[in-house]
Amino acid sequence: MRMRDGVWTRGENTELEVWIAGQARSVVVTSEAIAHYLGLTPDEAARMGAEERRRFVRDNISLVTAAANRKVAQDIRTRASNTISSEELNEQSGYPPKTILKRL
């Protein structure tokens, strides 16, 4: 299986492919997860654009990959696609955000 390169957006979600638990998996990071992790207000989150979300995921790839690994470890039957939702980026991450978005 050939992995797709890069980070892309589809609607309000930001996606990438990473190698997790011995296979290529698509990881979907919701815009709510990013906003929650950055502590954005609802207005700030609504103004966050696709490029800013892609930059966050690229700059915080270790955080996103760790969240996806935890999710797979909890349920080995997890499909080839994993969605990272609001609280999952914070959960046991230990990673401060590398991307500091301008206050929108």
C-alpha positions, 0 to 999 in steps of 0.5 A, a space after each residue: 500500500 502506498 501512503 499519501 504524502 502530506 497533510 490535507 483538509 476535508 471540510 472541517 477535518 485535517 487528515 494525514 497518513 502515518 505508520 501506526 501499529 504496523 500499518 499505514 493509517 489515515 488519521 483525521 484530526 477534527 477542528 474541534 480537537 485543534 481548537 480545544 488543544 489550543 484553548 481557542 474561544 468559539 469565535 477564534 476557532 470559527 475563524 481558523 482557516 484550513 491552512 492554519 489547521 494543516 500547519 498545526 498538524 504538521 508542526 505537532 505531528 508527534 502529538 497527533 501520532 501519539 494520540 493515534 497510537 493511544 487510540 489504536 492501543 486501546 482497541 486493536 480492531 481500530 480501522 485503517 482510519 482514526 479520528 482524533 476528537 476534542 479531548 484526545 490531543 490533550 490526553 496524556 500528551 505531555 507535548 506543548 503545542 509547537 504552533 502558536 496561532 495568532 490570536 484570530 
